[in-house]
């Protein structure tokens, strides 16, 4: 579809619209940084370091992924998974005036009505669970409502996008995991899943799917991005594709890793998937890496990608109003901008976490 352009925005409109909108971020790895501190510091560190940024960015709805570093795999993966889930509960309980951990759509709506940031727990890749699919029910009891089953490499459930050459779909345990997630009402996240795995999920899924942090492969030919056919297919399930801000997935050359390039990706996903199926999945790696204790993350490369590369001004959530400003500057109608920056994700959770 082609976007309908509105009149050029006035600068005063940006802040007003951003404040009026539900702003949703479907992928911020802040739990990695918070859980790296001693447990007695979890709530206060979140309040001192991350809460001000979320407030400055106008974030109302925050998905918190549990990502397990290689140093914990495989032996310590389940322990670290449980530790990070506990961290999410502790930081929410320690900051009740500002955030609330939400288990369903009604809780999200109530948190927003009360002026709190609604937090939703997610698992990224499930390395602590692996083929023990029965543990999906366990983490669901602990509050997990979104999950993916692969990262860059191979898991007992599926291959990540870094293993696309294998051409493999979900394993038998992966199929079982998809069915269990659908039974429980856990949203299936296709981000990081290999191309054949995405196709397999699209063939089997009976509920709406989500891509929590994936950009457009048509604009940047990287295995972590989704093709136009994949974008359309996820949207056809009633799902939402949340555009990743991670600079190396937006452009190949550093000089092209700009806000304009990010906006290009957002507009492309809108044009291909439709305005009702686009959100924001920033993946603010620079801010997370800066919070982790050096020198562990200095010059860190992941599959040849600098994990601290970022779009200038979008190192962390405080920069989110830049996206709203940029979309308005391009002439997108206010209604469309409000859907993109959070309205679609809010509606999606209202439908899937009911």
GIPE-V366183 format. One record per residue. N is the residue number from 1. PHI is phi in radians with two decimals (* if undefined). NEAR is the number of other ideal C-beta (glycine too) atoms within 8 Angstrom. Layout:
BEGIN
[[N | PHI | NEAR] [N | PHI | NEAR]]
END
This chain:
BEGIN
[[1 | * | 6] [2 | -1.69 | 4] [3 | -1.24 | 10] [4 | -1.49 | 6] [5 | -1.50 | 7] [6 | -1.74 | 8] [7 | -1.10 | 4] [8 | -0.97 | 5] [9 | -1.32 | 11] [10 | -1.76 | 5] [11 | -0.88 | 5] [12 | -1.18 | 6] [13 | -1.24 | 10] [14 | -1.07 | 12] [15 | -1.11 | 8] [16 | -1.05 | 8] [17 | -1.16 | 13] [18 | -1.06 | 13] [19 | -1.27 | 7] [20 | -1.37 | 6] [21 | -1.37 | 13] [22 | -1.46 | 12] [23 | -1.77 | 14] [24 | -2.09 | 15] [25 | -2.07 | 15] [26 | -1.66 | 13] [27 | -2.77 | 15] [28 | -2.33 | 13] [29 | -1.43 | 12] [30 | -1.02 | 12] [31 | -1.07 | 13] [32 | -1.06 | 12] [33 | -1.26 | 15] [34 | -1.17 | 14] [35 | -1.24 | 11] [36 | -1.26 | 8] [37 | -1.51 | 9] [38 | -1.07 | 5] [39 | -0.91 | 8] [40 | -1.20 | 4] [41 | -1.78 | 8] [42 | -0.98 | 15] [43 | -1.16 | 11] [44 | -1.27 | 8] [45 | -1.12 | 12] [46 | -1.03 | 14] [47 | -1.14 | 12] [48 | -1.42 | 7] [49 | -1.75 | 11] [50 | -1.82 | 11] [51 | -1.00 | 12] [52 | -1.02 | 9] [53 | -1.21 | 12] [54 | -1.11 | 11] [55 | -1.18 | 9] [56 | -1.10 | 8] [57 | -1.44 | 14] [58 | 1.26 | 11] [59 | -1.21 | 13] [60 | -1.90 | 10] [61 | -2.37 | 17] [62 | -2.17 | 13] [63 | -1.49 | 15] [64 | -1.93 | 12] [65 | -1.33 | 13] [66 | -1.75 | 14] [67 | -1.98 | 10] [68 | -1.84 | 13] [69 | -1.10 | 8] [70 | -1.00 | 4] [71 | -1.07 | 5] [72 | -1.67 | 11] [73 | -1.71 | 10] [74 | -1.58 | 6] [75 | -1.09 | 5] [76 | -1.73 | 9] [77 | -1.12 | 13] [78 | -1.16 | 9] [79 | -1.05 | 9] [80 | -1.19 | 13] [81 | -1.03 | 15] [82 | -1.14 | 10] [83 | -1.13 | 9] [84 | -1.25 | 13] [85 | -1.10 | 14] [86 | -1.07 | 9] [87 | -1.02 | 13] [88 | -1.08 | 15] [89 | -1.12 | 11] [90 | -1.14 | 11] [91 | -1.18 | 14] [92 | -1.25 | 12] [93 | -1.15 | 8] [94 | -1.48 | 11] [95 | -2.37 | 12] [96 | -1.17 | 8] [97 | -1.37 | 4] [98 | -2.16 | 9] [99 | -2.35 | 14] [100 | -2.56 | 13] [101 | -1.37 | 11] [102 | -1.98 | 10] [103 | -1.88 | 7] [104 | -2.69 | 9] [105 | -1.10 | 11] [106 | -1.09 | 7] [107 | -1.17 | 11] [108 | -1.08 | 16] [109 | -1.07 | 9] [110 | -1.15 | 9] [111 | -1.06 | 13] [112 | -1.12 | 13] [113 | -1.10 | 6] [114 | -1.52 | 7] [115 | 1.33 | 4] [116 | -1.78 | 10] [117 | -1.44 | 12] [118 | -1.43 | 14] [119 | -1.81 | 13] [120 | -2.20 | 15] [121 | -1.45 | 15] [122 | -2.36 | 16] [123 | -1.92 | 14] [124 | -1.92 | 13] [125 | 1.55 | 13] [126 | 1.01 | 14] [127 | -1.15 | 13] [128 | -1.40 | 12] [129 | -1.73 | 13] [130 | 0.88 | 12] [131 | -1.45 | 7] [132 | -1.44 | 6] [133 | -1.05 | 10] [134 | -1.08 | 7] [135 | -1.34 | 10] [136 | -1.06 | 15] [137 | -1.10 | 9] [138 | -1.12 | 8] [139 | -1.22 | 14] [140 | -1.10 | 11] [141 | -1.06 | 6] [142 | -1.49 | 10] [143 | 2.04 | 12] [144 | -1.26 | 13] [145 | -2.21 | 13] [146 | -2.42 | 15] [147 | -2.76 | 15] [148 | -2.01 | 16] [149 | -2.12 | 14] [150 | -2.73 | 16] [151 | -2.05 | 11] [152 | -1.42 | 9] [153 | -1.78 | 9] [154 | -1.63 | 7] [155 | -2.19 | 14] [156 | -1.16 | 7] [157 | -1.81 | 13] [158 | -3.01 | 15] [159 | -1.72 | 14] [160 | -1.36 | 15] [161 | -1.11 | 12] [162 | -1.20 | 9] [163 | -1.96 | 12] [164 | -0.96 | 11] [165 | -1.08 | 4] [166 | -1.24 | 9] [167 | 1.15 | 5] [168 | -1.66 | 10] [169 | -1.64 | 8] [170 | -1.25 | 14] [171 | -1.32 | 9] [172 | -1.07 | 6] [173 | -1.19 | 11] [174 | -1.13 | 14] [175 | -1.09 | 10] [176 | -1.09 | 9] [177 | -1.13 | 14] [178 | -1.04 | 14] [179 | -1.13 | 8] [180 | -1.20 | 13] [181 | -1.10 | 12] [182 | -1.15 | 12] [183 | -1.09 | 6] [184 | -1.46 | 9] [185 | 1.51 | 8] [186 | -1.49 | 13] [187 | -1.22 | 15] [188 | -1.51 | 15] [189 | -1.82 | 14] [190 | -1.56 | 16] [191 | -1.04 | 13] [192 | 1.42 | 13] [193 | -1.28 | 14] [194 | -1.10 | 16] [195 | -1.02 | 10] [196 | -1.17 | 12] [197 | -1.16 | 16] [198 | -1.05 | 12] [199 | -1.06 | 9] [200 | -1.14 | 11] [201 | -1.10 | 14] [202 | -1.08 | 12] [203 | -1.23 | 6] [204 | -1.72 | 9] [205 | -1.12 | 11] [206 | -2.03 | 4] [207 | -2.22 | 9] [208 | -1.04 | 11] [209 | -1.80 | 14] [210 | -2.38 | 16] [211 | -1.98 | 15] [212 | -1.28 | 15] [213 | -2.79 | 13] [214 | -2.47 | 14] [215 | -1.87 | 15] [216 | -1.66 | 14] [217 | -1.22 | 12] [218 | -1.11 | 7] [219 | -1.72 | 11] [220 | -2.54 | 12] [221 | -1.36 | 4] [222 | -2.23 | 8] [223 | -1.05 | 8] [224 | -1.38 | 10] [225 | -1.69 | 14] [226 | -1.77 | 13] [227 | -1.26 | 9] [228 | -1.06 | 9] [229 | -1.09 | 6] [230 | -1.18 | 13] [231 | -1.04 | 14] [232 | -1.12 | 10] [233 | -1.20 | 9] [234 | -1.09 | 18] [235 | -1.07 | 14] [236 | -1.13 | 6] [237 | -1.36 | 11] [238 | 1.60 | 7] [239 | -1.51 | 12] [240 | -2.41 | 14] [241 | -1.90 | 16] [242 | -1.81 | 16] [243 | -1.25 | 16] [244 | -1.39 | 16] [245 | -1.55 | 14] [246 | -1.02 | 13] [247 | -0.95 | 11] [248 | -1.12 | 11] [249 | -1.57 | 10] [250 | -1.65 | 16] [251 | -2.69 | 10] [252 | -1.48 | 5] [253 | -1.64 | 6] [254 | -1.00 | 6] [255 | -1.19 | 5] [256 | -1.69 | 9] [257 | -1.48 | 13] [258 | -2.18 | 10] [259 | -1.03 | 12] [260 | -1.03 | 7] [261 | -1.16 | 13] [262 | -1.04 | 15] [263 | -1.10 | 12] [264 | -1.02 | 9] [265 | -1.11 | 14] [266 | -1.05 | 14] [267 | -1.11 | 11] [268 | -1.11 | 11] [269 | -1.11 | 15] [270 | -1.07 | 14] [271 | -1.08 | 8] [272 | -1.52 | 11] [273 | -1.59 | 11] [274 | 1.84 | 9] [275 | -1.09 | 10] [276 | -1.41 | 8] [277 | -2.22 | 12] [278 | -2.21 | 16] [279 | -2.50 | 15] [280 | -2.08 | 17] [281 | -2.24 | 16] [282 | -0.99 | 14] [283 | 1.04 | 11] [284 | -1.28 | 14] [285 | -1.23 | 12] [286 | -1.01 | 11] [287 | -1.13 | 13] [288 | -1.16 | 13] [289 | -1.08 | 11] [290 | -1.14 | 8] [291 | -1.43 | 9] [292 | -1.42 | 11] [293 | -1.22 | 4] [294 | -1.11 | 6] [295 | -1.63 | 4] [296 | -1.07 | 7] [297 | -2.03 | 9] [298 | -1.32 | 6] [299 | 1.18 | 4] [300 | -1.18 | 10] [301 | -2.01 | 8] [302 | -2.17 | 7] [303 | 0.90 | 6] [304 | 1.42 | 4] [305 | -1.92 | 8] [306 | -1.28 | 8] [307 | -1.25 | 10] [308 | -1.73 | 10] [309 | -1.18 | 12] [310 | -2.69 | 13] [311 | -1.27 | 12] [312 | -0.94 | 6] [313 | 1.60 | 7] [314 | -2.01 | 15] [315 | -1.25 | 9] [316 | -2.69 | 10] [317 | -1.12 | 14] [318 | -1.06 | 8] [319 | -1.49 | 11] [320 | -0.99 | 17] [321 | -1.02 | 11] [322 | -1.05 | 10] [323 | -1.19 | 15] [324 | -1.04 | 14] [325 | -1.06 | 10] [326 | -1.13 | 12] [327 | -1.16 | 14] [328 | -1.14 | 14] [329 | -1.10 | 8] [330 | -1.44 | 9] [331 | 1.59 | 9] [332 | -1.21 | 13] [333 | -1.05 | 8] [334 | -0.94 | 10] [335 | -1.02 | 6] [336 | -1.14 | 13] [337 | -1.09 | 14] [338 | -1.13 | 13] [339 | -1.17 | 11] [340 | -1.13 | 16] [341 | -1.40 | 17] [342 | 2.93 | 15] [343 | -1.07 | 11] [344 | -1.18 | 13] [345 | -1.15 | 15] [346 | -1.04 | 13] [347 | -1.11 | 9] [348 | -1.03 | 14] [349 | -1.16 | 13] [350 | -1.07 | 11] [351 | -1.49 | 10] [352 | -1.71 | 11] [353 | -1.87 | 13] [354 | -1.21 | 7]]
END
